[in-house]
Amino acid sequence: MEKFKQLLFSENGIKIVNMLFFLAFLAHNLVFLVVAYLVWILFLAFCIKKAASRTSRIIYGCFIAFAVVMVVLNVVPVLLGL
């Protein structure tokens, strides 16, 4: 887990996030999509911790809120059987 954390929070972290979204697009699989959003949330949380300005933290927080909404909108219909 520690190695994954170091890899995600390195300079290649956004490349990993982008790859997961690309796989979700190609596979049309809900699991890939949810995992991509969750990894993106982790990456953005790290960016908030490292951000120098308050404006950057607010923008990253808005992206996290968007990702959470997208996860909920994709998972809830599956759980309710719609």
C-alpha positions as CSV (number, residue, x, y, z in Angstrom):
1,M,0.0,0.0,0.0
2,E,2.8,2.4,0.8
3,K,4.4,1.8,-2.6
4,F,1.1,2.6,-4.3
5,K,0.8,5.7,-2.2
6,Q,4.2,6.9,-3.2
7,L,3.5,6.2,-6.9
8,L,0.2,8.0,-6.9
9,F,1.6,11.0,-5.2
10,S,4.7,11.3,-7.5
11,E,4.9,13.2,-10.7
12,N,3.2,10.3,-12.5
13,G,0.1,10.3,-10.2
14,I,-2.1,12.2,-12.6
15,K,-1.0,9.8,-15.4
16,I,-2.4,6.9,-13.3
17,V,-5.7,8.7,-12.8
18,N,-6.0,9.5,-16.5
19,M,-5.2,5.9,-17.4
20,L,-8.0,4.7,-15.1
21,F,-10.5,7.0,-16.7
22,F,-9.4,5.9,-20.1
23,L,-9.8,2.2,-19.2
24,A,-13.3,3.1,-17.8
25,F,-14.1,4.7,-21.1
26,L,-12.9,1.8,-23.2
27,A,-14.4,-1.0,-21.0
28,H,-17.7,0.7,-20.2
29,N,-17.4,-0.8,-16.8
30,L,-18.9,0.7,-13.6
31,V,-16.1,-0.7,-11.5
32,F,-13.4,1.0,-13.5
33,L,-15.3,4.2,-13.3
34,V,-15.8,4.2,-9.6
35,V,-12.2,3.2,-9.0
36,A,-11.0,6.0,-11.2
37,Y,-13.1,8.5,-9.3
38,L,-11.9,7.2,-6.0
39,V,-8.3,7.4,-7.0
40,W,-8.9,10.9,-8.3
41,I,-10.4,11.9,-5.0
42,L,-7.2,10.6,-3.2
43,F,-5.0,12.4,-5.6
44,L,-7.0,15.7,-5.1
45,A,-6.9,15.3,-1.3
46,F,-3.1,15.0,-1.6
47,C,-3.1,18.2,-3.8
48,I,-5.1,20.0,-1.2
49,K,-2.5,19.2,1.4
50,K,0.4,20.4,-0.9
51,A,-1.4,23.5,-2.3
52,A,0.2,26.8,-1.5
53,S,-2.8,29.0,-2.1
54,R,-6.2,29.0,-0.6
55,T,-7.8,29.4,-4.1
56,S,-6.1,26.2,-5.2
57,R,-7.5,24.3,-2.2
58,I,-11.0,25.6,-2.9
59,I,-10.8,24.5,-6.5
60,Y,-9.5,21.0,-5.6
61,G,-12.3,20.8,-3.0
62,C,-14.8,21.6,-5.7
63,F,-13.4,18.8,-7.9
64,I,-13.6,16.4,-4.9
65,A,-17.3,17.4,-4.4
66,F,-17.9,16.8,-8.2
67,A,-16.2,13.3,-8.0
68,V,-18.2,12.3,-4.9
69,V,-21.5,13.3,-6.7
70,M,-20.5,11.3,-9.8
71,V,-19.7,8.2,-7.7
72,V,-23.0,8.5,-5.9
73,L,-24.9,9.0,-9.2
74,N,-23.3,5.9,-10.6
75,V,-23.5,3.6,-7.6
76,V,-27.0,4.4,-6.2
77,P,-29.0,3.2,-9.2
78,V,-27.0,-0.1,-9.2
79,L,-27.7,-0.6,-5.5
80,L,-31.4,0.3,-5.9
81,G,-31.7,-2.0,-8.9
82,L,-32.8,0.7,-11.4
